Amino acid sequence: MKALELDTALKKQGLAPLYLVMGEEDYLRDQAVATLKASVLGGSSADADGGPGSGLDLFNYDLLYGDESDGEEILARAGQAPVFAARRCVVVKSAEKLTAQDSEALLSYVKEPCETTTLVFVAAKLDKRLKFSKELMEHAVAVDCSSVAEMQLSEWIRTESGRLGVRLSQEAAGGLIHLALSLKGEAGGSLNLLRRELEKLAAYVPPEKTAGMQDVEAVRGGEPGASVFDLARAIAERRESRALWILARNLDSGEDPLRILGALAWQFRQLWKAKEQRRYGGPGVDVSGLFTERDLGTALKLFAGADTKLKGGASGSSKRLVLEMAVLALCERPEARRPALSTQDSGLKGARP
């Protein structure tokens, strides 16, 4: 099951004796552990880092680490009887760091876990070729903490901002979605960063005010008026000079060229979806009537060509040129466009529609 579905599943199905919490998102793993701990010991004892509660919880909860504990210790803790409670909770973080010998010692328990203990193995990733990993994935209830899909990100941001008392404009929500998508694949995932940005917004924006993109830029330390959303707006308005200025500001501040390109591609995909639904404009950008479906299709082909060029080993100055050419091509008014150049001539597939 997905991590975001865990709470609902526990209410419907109850607790299982064995769980595998796995995925690259640190935030989701921590929340899954907290949810499981709360289900076993009660809500007042749960916290995000899996720390001890108080009173009898100290007797019924153990937090271990795969690179610090051996198989015998894990078995001993999991095999203890609960004290004045129905169940114990034992969490083994960094389970991927268990040695082969310790993993082997746990195989029989994994196949027949103790019914009065909820044993939770937590890992960013497991080697699926190992026997222990195979047995664990077969017998444990798996909680998927991998990256959240784009459609779910919007709901996650809405839920988390609501919990923190932050109202977001469509543009600000879109900016945070792009931020998360651009950080996919990085160590620890993107949701921890998003949560921190929302917490900063909660402290920065008065409760009666709706947070806009300018507020997101302010708490992130970005230059006002120079976000990727401003870049998309300048392109939509065919303002070449401003678009190039914003691009230069982002590059000079150290923004990765591929992330800038990804931001633009994401926004144009939103515009494509919006047109299909007979609506105009992506998050934070009103481009009503400024882009035809042909324009959007050409833009996406342009992004694909630029992506190939950027990933092809181009140097810093060449990467800047690739992006500048892409921005100029996007800003060009339909009536001024020249016939398409070949990929060999332009270096960008579909650079000139």
C-alpha positions as CSV (number, residue, x, y, z in Angstrom):
1,M,0.0,0.0,0.0
2,K,1.0,3.6,-0.5
3,A,2.2,5.4,2.6
4,L,-0.6,8.0,2.3
5,E,-3.1,5.1,2.6
6,L,-1.6,3.6,5.8
7,D,-3.9,5.3,8.3
8,T,-7.0,4.3,6.5
9,A,-5.8,0.7,6.1
10,L,-5.1,0.4,9.8
11,K,-8.6,1.6,10.7
12,K,-10.1,-0.9,8.4
13,Q,-7.8,-3.9,8.8
14,G,-6.1,-3.4,12.1
15,L,-2.4,-4.1,12.9
16,A,-0.3,-6.8,11.4
17,P,2.7,-8.4,13.2
18,L,5.2,-7.5,10.5
19,Y,5.7,-4.4,8.3
20,L,8.2,-3.3,5.7
21,V,8.4,0.5,5.3
22,M,10.5,1.2,2.2
23,G,11.1,4.0,-0.2
24,E,13.3,7.0,-0.9
25,E,11.1,9.6,0.8
26,D,12.4,10.2,4.4
27,Y,9.4,12.1,5.4
28,L,7.0,9.4,4.4
29,R,9.0,6.7,6.1
30,D,9.1,8.8,9.3
31,Q,5.3,9.4,9.1
32,A,4.6,5.7,8.5
33,V,6.7,4.7,11.6
34,A,4.9,7.3,13.7
35,T,1.5,6.1,12.5
36,L,2.3,2.5,13.2
37,K,3.7,3.3,16.6
38,A,0.6,5.4,17.5
39,S,-1.6,2.5,16.4
40,V,0.3,0.1,18.7
41,L,0.9,2.3,21.7
42,G,-1.6,5.1,21.4
43,G,-1.6,8.5,19.7
44,S,0.0,10.3,22.6
45,S,3.2,8.3,22.3
46,A,3.8,8.7,18.6
47,D,6.3,11.2,17.2
48,A,7.9,11.6,13.8
49,D,11.4,10.4,14.8
50,G,10.2,7.3,16.5
51,G,11.5,8.3,19.9
52,P,10.2,6.8,23.2
53,G,7.0,7.7,24.7
54,S,6.4,7.8,28.5
55,G,5.2,5.4,31.2
56,L,4.5,1.9,30.1
57,D,5.4,2.8,26.5
58,L,9.0,2.6,27.6
59,F,8.5,-1.2,28.2
60,N,6.6,-1.8,25.0
61,Y,8.7,0.1,22.4
62,D,12.2,-0.4,21.0
63,L,14.0,1.5,18.3
64,L,16.9,-0.4,16.8
65,Y,19.3,0.2,13.8
66,G,20.5,-2.3,11.3
67,D,24.1,-1.2,11.5
68,E,24.1,-1.2,15.3
69,S,22.0,-4.2,16.4
70,D,22.5,-7.9,15.5
71,G,19.9,-10.5,14.7
72,E,19.9,-11.9,18.2
73,E,19.0,-8.6,19.8
74,I,16.2,-8.0,17.3
75,L,14.8,-11.4,18.0
76,A,15.0,-10.9,21.7
77,R,13.2,-7.6,21.6
78,A,10.6,-8.9,19.2
79,G,10.0,-11.9,21.4
80,Q,9.4,-10.1,24.6
81,A,5.9,-10.1,26.0
82,P,4.1,-6.8,26.2
83,V,3.7,-5.2,29.7
84,F,0.1,-4.4,30.6
85,A,-0.7,-3.9,26.9
86,A,-1.9,-5.9,24.0
87,R,1.1,-5.5,21.8
88,R,4.7,-4.3,21.6
89,C,6.2,-2.2,18.9
90,V,9.8,-2.8,17.6
91,V,11.2,-0.6,14.9
92,V,14.4,-1.5,13.0
93,K,15.6,1.4,11.0
94,S,18.4,1.2,8.3
95,A,17.3,-2.5,7.8
96,E,19.3,-2.5,4.5
97,K,22.5,-2.4,6.7
98,L,21.9,-5.7,8.4
99,T,24.7,-8.2,7.8
100,A,24.1,-11.4,5.9
101,Q,24.5,-13.4,9.1
102,D,22.0,-11.3,11.0
103,S,19.5,-11.4,8.1
104,E,19.8,-15.1,8.1
105,A,19.1,-15.3,11.8
106,L,15.8,-13.4,11.2
107,L,14.4,-15.6,8.4
108,S,12.5,-18.0,10.7
109,Y,10.9,-15.1,12.6
110,V,9.9,-13.3,9.3
111,K,8.0,-16.5,8.3
112,E,6.3,-16.8,11.6
113,P,6.2,-13.5,13.5
114,C,5.1,-13.1,17.1
115,E,1.4,-12.1,17.2
116,T,1.8,-9.8,20.2
117,T,4.6,-7.7,18.6
118,T,4.5,-5.4,15.6
119,L,7.9,-5.5,14.1
120,V,8.7,-2.8,11.6
121,F,11.7,-2.9,9.2
122,V,12.5,0.5,7.7
123,A,14.8,1.0,4.7
124,A,15.3,3.4,1.8
125,K,16.0,0.4,-0.4
126,L,16.6,-3.3,-0.1
127,D,18.6,-5.6,-2.3
128,K,15.8,-7.7,-3.8
129,R,18.2,-10.5,-4.8
130,L,18.9,-11.4,-1.1
131,K,16.9,-14.2,0.5
132,F,16.0,-12.0,3.5
133,S,14.6,-9.3,1.3
134,K,12.5,-11.8,-0.7
135,E,11.1,-13.3,2.4
136,L,10.4,-9.9,4.0
137,M,8.6,-8.7,0.9
138,E,6.5,-11.9,0.8
139,H,5.4,-12.0,4.4
140,A,5.4,-8.4,5.6
141,V,2.8,-5.7,4.9
142,A,4.6,-3.4,2.6
143,V,4.3,0.4,3.0
144,D,5.5,2.2,-0.1
145,C,7.3,5.4,0.7
146,S,8.5,6.1,-2.8
147,S,8.1,9.5,-4.5
148,V,4.6,10.8,-4.6
149,A,3.0,11.1,-8.1
150,E,2.3,14.5,-9.5
151,M,-1.5,14.2,-9.0
152,Q,-1.1,13.1,-5.4
153,L,1.4,15.9,-4.7
154,S,-1.3,18.5,-5.1
155,E,-3.5,16.8,-2.5
156,W,-0.5,16.3,-0.2
157,I,0.4,20.0,-0.3
158,R,-3.2,21.0,0.2
159,T,-3.5,18.7,3.3
160,E,-0.2,19.7,4.8
161,S,-0.7,23.4,4.3
162,G,-4.2,23.0,5.9
163,R,-2.6,21.4,8.9
164,L,-0.2,24.3,9.2
165,G,-2.9,26.9,8.7
166,V,-1.4,28.2,5.4
167,R,-3.7,29.2,2.5
168,L,-1.9,28.9,-0.9
169,S,-2.7,30.6,-4.1
170,Q,-2.9,28.4,-7.2
171,E,0.5,29.8,-8.3
172,A,2.2,29.1,-5.0
173,A,0.8,25.5,-5.0
174,G,2.1,25.0,-8.5
175,G,5.5,26.3,-7.6
176,L,5.8,23.9,-4.7
177,I,4.7,21.0,-6.9
178,H,7.4,21.9,-9.4
179,L,9.9,22.1,-6.6
180,A,9.1,18.6,-5.5
181,L,9.2,17.2,-9.0
182,S,12.6,18.8,-9.7
183,L,14.0,17.2,-6.5
184,K,12.9,13.6,-7.4
185,G,15.8,11.2,-7.2
186,E,17.8,13.2,-4.6
187,A,18.8,11.6,-1.4
188,G,16.1,11.8,1.2
189,G,13.4,12.7,-1.4
190,S,11.5,16.0,-1.7
191,L,8.8,16.0,0.9
192,N,11.0,16.9,3.8
193,L,12.0,20.0,1.9
194,L,8.4,20.8,1.0
195,R,7.3,20.5,4.6
196,R,10.0,22.9,5.7
197,E,9.0,25.4,3.0
198,L,5.3,25.2,4.2
199,E,6.5,25.6,7.8
200,K,8.4,28.8,6.8
201,L,5.4,30.1,4.9
202,A,3.2,29.5,8.0
203,A,5.6,31.6,10.0
204,Y,6.1,34.3,7.3
205,V,2.5,34.8,6.0
206,P,-0.1,36.3,8.3
207,P,-3.1,33.9,8.9
208,E,-5.6,36.2,7.1
209,K,-3.4,36.3,4.0
210,T,-3.2,33.8,1.1
211,A,0.4,32.9,0.3
212,G,1.4,33.7,-3.3
213,M,4.4,32.9,-5.4
214,Q,6.2,35.9,-4.2
215,D,6.0,34.6,-0.6
216,V,7.3,31.2,-1.7
217,E,10.3,33.0,-3.4
218,A,10.8,35.1,-0.2
219,V,11.1,32.2,2.2
220,R,13.3,30.3,-0.3
221,G,15.6,33.2,-0.6
222,G,15.0,33.7,-4.4
223,E,15.0,37.0,-6.2
224,P,11.4,38.4,-6.5
225,G,10.2,38.3,-10.1
226,A,12.8,35.8,-11.2
227,S,11.2,32.5,-10.6
228,V,10.6,29.9,-13.3
229,F,6.9,30.9,-13.2
230,D,7.9,34.5,-14.1
231,L,10.0,33.0,-16.9
232,A,6.9,31.1,-18.3
233,R,4.9,34.3,-18.0
234,A,7.5,36.3,-19.9
235,I,7.5,33.6,-22.6
236,A,3.7,33.7,-22.8
237,E,3.9,37.4,-23.3
238,R,6.7,37.1,-25.9
239,R,8.9,39.4,-23.9
240,E,12.3,38.1,-25.1
241,S,14.5,40.5,-23.1
242,R,12.7,39.8,-19.8
243,A,12.7,36.1,-20.4
244,L,16.5,36.1,-21.1
245,W,17.0,38.3,-18.0
246,I,15.1,35.8,-15.8
247,L,16.9,32.9,-17.3
248,A,20.3,34.6,-16.6
249,R,19.3,35.4,-13.0
250,N,18.5,31.7,-12.4
251,L,21.6,30.4,-14.0
252,D,23.8,32.9,-12.3
253,S,22.4,32.0,-8.9
254,G,23.4,28.4,-9.5
255,E,20.1,26.9,-10.6
256,D,20.7,23.7,-12.5
257,P,19.9,24.0,-16.3
258,L,18.1,20.7,-16.4
259,R,15.8,21.9,-13.5
260,I,15.0,25.1,-15.3
261,L,14.2,23.2,-18.5
262,G,12.1,20.7,-16.4
263,A,10.2,23.5,-14.8
264,L,9.2,25.0,-18.2
265,A,8.4,21.5,-19.6
266,W,6.2,20.8,-16.6
267,Q,4.3,24.1,-17.0
268,F,3.7,23.6,-20.7
269,R,2.4,20.1,-20.0
270,Q,-0.1,21.7,-17.6
271,L,-1.2,24.1,-20.3
272,W,-1.7,21.2,-22.7
273,K,-3.9,19.4,-20.2
274,A,-5.8,22.6,-19.5
275,K,-6.5,23.1,-23.2
276,E,-7.8,19.5,-23.5
277,Q,-10.2,20.4,-20.7
278,R,-11.3,23.6,-22.4
279,R,-9.6,25.6,-19.7
280,Y,-6.6,28.0,-20.1
281,G,-3.6,28.6,-18.0
282,G,-1.4,26.5,-15.8
283,P,-0.6,27.2,-12.1
284,G,0.2,30.9,-11.8
285,V,0.4,31.6,-15.6
286,D,-2.5,33.1,-17.6
287,V,-1.8,32.5,-21.2
288,S,-5.3,32.5,-22.6
289,G,-5.2,32.3,-26.4
290,L,-1.4,33.0,-26.5
291,F,-0.5,29.4,-27.3
292,T,-2.3,27.2,-29.8
293,E,-2.2,23.4,-29.5
294,R,0.4,23.5,-32.3
295,D,2.5,25.9,-30.3
296,L,2.4,23.6,-27.2
297,G,3.2,20.5,-29.3
298,T,6.2,22.3,-30.8
299,A,7.4,23.5,-27.4
300,L,7.3,20.0,-26.0
301,K,9.4,18.7,-28.9
302,L,11.8,21.6,-28.3
303,F,12.1,20.6,-24.7
304,A,12.9,17.0,-25.6
305,G,15.6,18.2,-28.0
306,A,17.1,20.6,-25.4
307,D,17.0,17.9,-22.8
308,T,19.0,15.6,-25.0
309,K,21.5,18.4,-25.7
310,L,21.9,19.2,-22.0
311,K,22.4,15.6,-21.0
312,G,24.9,15.1,-23.9
313,G,27.9,16.5,-21.9
314,A,27.7,20.1,-22.9
315,S,29.8,22.5,-20.9
316,G,28.4,25.3,-18.8
317,S,28.5,28.0,-21.5
318,S,27.0,25.6,-24.0
319,K,24.2,24.7,-21.6
320,R,23.4,28.4,-21.2
321,L,23.3,28.7,-25.0
322,V,21.0,25.7,-25.4
323,L,18.5,27.3,-22.9
324,E,18.8,30.8,-24.4
325,M,18.0,29.3,-27.9
326,A,15.1,27.5,-26.4
327,V,13.7,30.6,-24.7
328,L,14.1,32.7,-27.9
329,A,12.3,30.0,-30.0
330,L,9.4,29.9,-27.5
331,C,9.1,33.7,-27.4
332,E,9.0,34.0,-31.2
333,R,5.6,35.1,-32.5
334,P,3.9,32.7,-34.9
335,E,3.9,35.2,-37.8
336,A,7.7,35.8,-37.4
337,R,8.7,32.1,-37.3
338,R,11.0,30.8,-40.0
339,P,10.9,27.3,-41.5
340,A,12.2,24.6,-39.2
341,L,15.9,24.0,-39.1
342,S,17.3,20.5,-39.1
343,T,18.6,19.1,-35.9
344,Q,22.1,19.2,-37.3
345,D,21.8,22.9,-38.1
346,S,20.2,24.1,-34.9
347,G,21.4,21.5,-32.3
348,L,17.8,21.4,-31.1
349,K,15.2,19.1,-32.5
350,G,12.2,21.2,-33.5
351,A,13.9,24.4,-32.3
352,R,12.1,26.4,-35.0
353,P,8.5,25.3,-35.6
